[in-house]
Amino acid sequence: MFTPLTIRRLSAGSVYKLIFIGLMTSMLPLGLIMGVMAWIGFDTVSWEGMPVSGPAGVVVGLMAGLWVALSFTAMMGTFTVLGLWLYARWRPLHLKIAPQD
């Protein structure tokens, strides 16, 4: 089912893409849940220290999820690229992939 793959280096764009996709698929739904909770009256979303409620809470929740995904991608992606670059100087990277049908 999985095929072993050995690579020497992984491009920085691929690393950022993988991290961004992973964070977007987790942070946007979380932001949506927080926004819906703000819509029904919970103080889950705030803007400049003030809680936002109603339909605006959903929009702010989604924007907060997007912001978290982008900022974490920038930070973690940079450190991951640096770490993989250092790792690749001594050893190749062994991955297991599932081929596309």
Beta strands, then each sheet from edge to edge (+ up, - down):
strand 1: 3-7
strand 2: 46-47
strand 3: 50-51
strand 4: 93-97
sheet 1: 1+ 4-
sheet 2: 2+ 3-
end
